[in-house]
Amino acid sequence: MKKVLVLEDESSIRSFIVINLRRAGYDVVEAESGEEALDKLKENPNVRVALLDIMLPGIDGFEVCRRIRVTNSHIGIIMLTARSQEMDKITGLMTGADDYVTKPFSPAELTARVDALMRRSGGGGEERSGEIRQDPFLLNTRNRTLEKGGQRIKLTQVEYAIMKMFMENPGKALSREEILDLVWGRDYFGELKIVDVNIRRLRLKIEDNATNPTYITTVWGFGYKWGF
């Protein structure tokens, strides 16, 4: 079952989201506070995508995102942001979100974003069994895990997809547009900055020195290259 959690304290917006997701074939779990959302996730461990509003009474969407990521790297997380809150988008991605949707949004945009993350979180079929080894990294494509020097690195599903893309294209300069297509899909509605922020977050996990990266290097004015 394709199950989605919707955390939104404004009932009219929550109802709009829920109705459209159900029309698209999703089973929806609703929450109107951060505390309730965390409880609902414990009760529904098969939730595969969570939509989190940022501005909430009690703990905000950023904190909910952080708490989810402490124990769950596989669930897809989309932040709901206001058009004027540019920093909220960056903050949400850096705290572990995979994507954001800017209010007001259309039903088509919302369901496309959820569909893309649902595929990324394992809803799009099984990958072939195998490993990609590029010392010190070992990517297991069967259980979707990454090790560096024998130590497991916790990745979100989007981070895993980025690593797989890079390790399948060693030494190749990839433009931001190519990365967006390969990782998020050609039907993705979003902006190129989501590539930069996710790579910044990934560097913090895999690089010896994220401010002077040696594995994921920047190709200025173009994109990124896996530095092997």
NORDA-V148160 format. One record per residue. RES is the residue in one small letter. OMEGA is omega in whole degrees, -180 to 180 (* if undefined). BURIAL is I if it has 16 or more other ideal C-beta (glycine too) atoms within 10 Angstrom, else O. D_CENTER is the distance of its C-alpha to the mean C-alpha in Angstrom with 2 decimals. Layout:
RES/OMEGA/BURIAL/D_CENTER ; RES/OMEGA/BURIAL/D_CENTER
//
This chain:
m/179/O/19.89 ; k/-174/I/16.72 ; k/-177/I/16.19 ; v/172/I/14.14 ; l/176/I/14.65 ; v/177/I/15.60 ; l/-179/I/16.42 ; e/-175/I/18.72 ; d/178/I/22.16 ; e/-171/O/23.85 ; s/-178/O/25.24 ; s/179/O/25.81 ; i/-180/O/22.24 ; r/180/I/21.02 ; s/178/O/23.66 ; f/-180/I/22.70 ; i/-176/I/19.08 ; v/-179/I/20.38 ; i/-176/O/23.14 ; n/177/I/21.07 ; l/178/I/18.50 ; r/176/O/21.57 ; r/-180/O/23.25 ; a/174/I/20.39 ; g/-179/O/21.04 ; y/170/I/18.55 ; d/-171/O/19.84 ; v/173/I/18.85 ; v/-175/I/19.21 ; e/173/I/20.10 ; a/180/I/20.24 ; e/174/I/21.81 ; s/180/O/21.33 ; g/180/I/18.89 ; e/179/O/21.40 ; e/180/I/21.73 ; a/180/I/18.00 ; l/177/I/17.99 ; d/-179/O/21.20 ; k/178/I/19.98 ; l/176/I/17.09 ; k/-180/O/19.86 ; e/-177/O/21.98 ; n/-177/O/19.42 ; p/179/O/17.66 ; n/172/O/16.85 ; v/-176/I/14.34 ; r/178/I/11.35 ; v/178/I/9.37 ; a/173/I/10.18 ; l/-173/I/11.09 ; l/171/I/12.34 ; d/-178/I/15.12 ; i/-175/I/15.78 ; m/-176/O/19.58 ; l/169/I/20.94 ; p/-178/O/24.17 ; g/-180/O/24.00 ; i/-175/O/20.74 ; d/-176/O/18.27 ; g/178/I/14.65 ; f/-178/I/13.72 ; e/176/I/15.79 ; v/179/I/14.46 ; c/180/I/10.89 ; r/-177/O/12.72 ; r/177/I/14.83 ; i/-175/I/12.32 ; r/177/I/10.73 ; v/-174/O/14.39 ; t/-173/O/14.96 ; n/178/I/11.89 ; s/-172/I/9.24 ; h/-179/O/8.91 ; i/175/I/8.17 ; g/-178/I/5.33 ; i/176/I/5.61 ; i/177/I/7.05 ; m/175/I/9.72 ; l/-173/I/13.12 ; t/174/I/15.03 ; a/-174/O/18.61 ; r/-174/O/19.65 ; s/-172/O/21.51 ; q/-177/I/18.96 ; e/-179/O/17.61 ; m/178/O/17.12 ; d/180/I/15.15 ; k/-179/I/12.36 ; i/-179/I/12.52 ; t/180/I/13.05 ; g/179/I/10.15 ; l/-178/I/7.71 ; m/177/O/10.20 ; t/174/I/10.42 ; g/178/I/7.06 ; a/179/I/5.04 ; d/-173/I/1.94 ; d/173/I/5.35 ; y/174/I/8.92 ; v/-177/I/12.08 ; t/176/I/15.40 ; k/-8/O/18.38 ; p/-179/O/20.49 ; f/-180/I/18.52 ; s/175/O/20.05 ; p/-179/O/19.63 ; a/179/O/18.93 ; e/-178/O/16.05 ; l/-177/I/14.49 ; t/177/I/15.06 ; a/179/I/13.89 ; r/-180/I/10.36 ; v/178/I/10.51 ; d/-178/I/12.28 ; a/180/I/9.87 ; l/178/I/7.05 ; m/176/I/10.18 ; r/-177/I/11.36 ; r/-176/I/8.50 ; s/174/I/8.91 ; g/-179/O/12.53 ; g/-176/O/14.11 ; g/178/O/15.23 ; g/-178/O/17.92 ; e/173/O/18.74 ; e/177/O/18.57 ; r/178/O/21.89 ; s/177/O/22.94 ; g/-180/O/23.26 ; e/171/O/22.52 ; i/-179/I/21.97 ; r/171/O/23.88 ; q/-172/O/24.14 ; d/8/O/25.67 ; p/-174/O/24.56 ; f/172/I/21.37 ; l/179/I/21.25 ; l/178/I/18.39 ; n/-175/I/19.14 ; t/176/I/17.90 ; r/179/O/19.43 ; n/171/O/17.66 ; r/-180/I/14.56 ; t/178/I/15.47 ; l/172/I/16.34 ; e/174/O/19.54 ; k/-178/I/21.14 ; g/180/O/24.88 ; g/-180/O/24.66 ; q/-180/O/22.26 ; r/175/O/18.98 ; i/-180/I/15.86 ; k/179/O/13.02 ; l/167/I/9.74 ; t/-179/I/6.32 ; q/177/I/6.33 ; v/177/I/4.84 ; e/176/I/7.30 ; y/-179/I/9.72 ; a/178/I/9.81 ; i/179/I/10.61 ; m/-180/I/13.15 ; k/178/I/14.64 ; m/-179/I/15.13 ; f/-175/I/16.83 ; m/174/I/18.91 ; e/-179/O/20.09 ; n/-176/O/21.22 ; p/177/O/22.93 ; g/-178/O/24.79 ; k/175/O/23.63 ; a/-179/O/22.65 ; l/179/I/19.70 ; s/177/O/19.43 ; r/180/I/16.39 ; e/177/O/17.19 ; e/-180/I/17.36 ; i/179/I/14.01 ; l/180/I/12.47 ; d/-175/O/14.59 ; l/-175/I/14.03 ; v/-175/I/10.26 ; w/178/I/9.38 ; g/-176/O/12.93 ; r/-180/O/16.18 ; d/-177/O/15.99 ; y/-176/O/13.00 ; f/-162/I/14.44 ; g/-174/I/12.60 ; e/-178/O/13.93 ; l/-177/O/14.22 ; k/179/O/13.38 ; i/176/I/9.61 ; v/-177/I/10.71 ; d/-176/I/12.91 ; v/179/I/10.79 ; n/177/I/8.17 ; i/175/I/11.48 ; r/180/O/13.15 ; r/179/I/10.89 ; l/178/I/11.37 ; r/179/I/15.01 ; l/-178/O/15.47 ; k/-170/O/14.82 ; i/-175/I/16.85 ; e/172/O/19.47 ; d/177/O/22.85 ; n/-174/O/22.91 ; a/179/O/19.77 ; t/176/O/22.19 ; n/-171/O/24.08 ; p/178/I/21.68 ; t/-178/O/23.48 ; y/176/I/20.88 ; i/-177/I/18.49 ; t/-179/O/21.07 ; t/171/O/21.05 ; v/-167/O/23.25 ; w/180/O/24.43 ; g/-177/O/24.36 ; f/-177/O/22.56 ; g/-174/I/19.37 ; y/179/I/18.76 ; k/173/I/20.54 ; w/-163/I/20.19 ; g/176/O/23.39 ; f/*/O/25.41
//
